[in-house]
Amino acid sequence: MRESDDLLAQLKAKLAPANIRATLAFAGLFQLTHELIKRSVLDEVKGFYGYTLLRGEPKWLYGPEGQRSYEESVLALAPGSAFRGSLLWLKESDAITSTQVELLDKIYRHRHDLTHELGKYLVDPSFEPDLDLLVEALSILRSISRFWTQIEIDIGTFEDHGAVTVDDVTPTQLVVLQLCVDAYVDGLTQEAHTLG
């Protein structure tokens, strides 16, 4: 087979409806996972210091002291980047590892590429979504969720339920995300059966 015939065959396979659906679904799943990580990192860390939105209005529940503590303990770790500072705070708190912090940079870049350059993943045979990075993103989100769940256990949120461990609690966001992952995998499986 000539090189041009091989390229044409790759392009036809890339443009098959099943492959387009799979790429679009992957991009959406990756985006959702990244947004949940972002919320768990930015909002939860800031909330730990008492920041909240009451009826849409920002408020520091612990007053100026809570805000000052957040700025000194989190923002000072990476001036100019609340996300990076929050990641470093989570690393210092043993919620995530240094490796996971580094992986989040790759995850962010891939999310950005999938969002803003989706067309190349749909039509160019040399670009495929990175499944390994999705698996890493899901693992990181689980690690962060376990950390926040342990904090909730420690402050007594689940005391009415008896002795509870982090393995006994699954946050709603992870339940919904798992449903999305299952739907994605099920879609791939159904496509494979249809084609096979």
N, C-alpha and C positions, 0 to 999 in steps of 0.2 A: 504494500500500500504506500502510495506517495505521501509526502509530508502534508501536502494541501488536502488530500483526501482524509487524512487522520485529523487534521484541524477542523474540517467540515463535520466529521463525525462527532468530535468533541463539542462543537458548537450546537449541533442538533440535540445532543444529549443534554447540554446545559439549558437549552430553551424548551425542553419537554415540560409540559404543564406540571407534572409531579415535582420536578426539580425546582421550578419557579415557586410553587407553593411551599416546598420545604425551605427554600432560602428566605422567603418572606416570613414564614413562621419562626424560623431561627432568629432572624433579625428582631422580630417583636419580642421573643422570649429573652434574648440577650439584653435588649433595651429595658425590659421590665426588671430583670435581675439587677442590672446596674442601678436603676432608680431606687430599688429597695435597699441596696447597699448604701447608696448615697444618703438616703433617709436615716438608715440605722447608724451611719457615721455622723453626719452633721446634726440632725435633729435630736437624736437620742443623747449625744454627748452634751449638746447645749442644754437639753432638758434636764440632764443630771445636775446641772448647776442652777436649775430653777427657772429656765426660760420656757415660756409657754405662750400660746395665743388664746386669750380669753375673748370670746365673741369677735374673733378676727383682729383683736388688738394685742400687740406684743406686750408682754409683761414679765418681769423678773420677780418670781415669787419670793425669793430671798433678798429682794431689794438690791441696792447698789453693791452690797457685799458679794452677792451671788454673781453679778455681772463681772465685778473686779476679779473674783476668784477664777471665773471662766477665762477671762483675758490672760491672767497670769499663768494658769495651769495648762491651758489649751492653745490659745492663739499665740502665746510667746514661743511655743515649740516650732512654729513655722510662720513667722510674720508674713502677712500678705496672702496666706492660704488657710482659711478655716478648715477646709477639707483635709489638707496635709497635717495641720496641727491636731485635728481630731483623730486622724489615723495614728499619729505618733503617740497620742494620749492612750488610745486603745492598745497599742503595742506595749507601752509602759505598764498598762493595767493587765497584761497577759491575756487580752481578748483575742489578739491575732499575733502572728509571728512577723519577723523582719521580711521573710520570704513572701508572705502574703501581702505585706505593704508594697513590696516591689512588683508583685504580680498585678496589683490594682492599677499600676501605671499602664501595663500592657492591656489590661481589661478595658480601661478608659479609652486608650487609643483605638482598640478594636471596635468598641461601641461607637466612637466618633466616626470611624471609617464606615461601619455598617449603616449608620444613620445618614451621613452626608455623601457617601459614595456607593449607595446601595446598588445603583445601576451596574457597576462593574462586577458585583457579585452575582447579578442576574444573567449577564451576557458574556462575561469574559471567562473562558475555561481555566485560566491561570489563577483565578481568585476564588477561594472557597471560604466560607465562614469557619472560624476556628472552634471546633467542638471542645478541644482540650481547655481552652480559655473559659468556655461556658461552665464546664465541670469545676474548674478552679473558682470561678465567681460564685457558684452555688455553695461550694465548700466554705468559702470566706464568709458568705452571708450566714451560713449555719453557725460558724464559730462566733460571729458577732452576736447573733440571736441568742446563743447559749449563754454568752456573757451577760446580756441584759436580763435574761430569764433568771440567772443566778442572783443578780442584784434584786430582782423582784421577790425572789424567795427569801433573801437575806433581810429585806425590810418588812416581811410578813404579809405580802400580798396574797399568798396562798394558804395562810394559816388555818382558814376554815376547812381546808381540804386534808388536813393531817400532814404527815411527813411526805413532802413532795421533793423530787429531784429534777434537775434540768431534763432528764430523759423522760419524765412524766408529762412535760409541758411542751406543746407545739404551738408557737405563735400563729395567729390567724394568717399573717402574711406568708408564712412558710407553707401552710395548708393550701392556700390559693395558688402559690407558685408551683407546688407539687402537682396540683391539678393541671396547670398549664404545661408542665414538663411531660406529664402523662399523656395529655392530649397531643402534644407534638410527636412523642414517640409512637403513639397509637396511629397517628396520621402516616408516619413513615412506614409502619408495619403494614397498614392497609394498602398503601401504594405498592409496596413490594409484593403483596399477595395478588393484587390486581394485575401487576405486570408479569408476575411469575406464573 
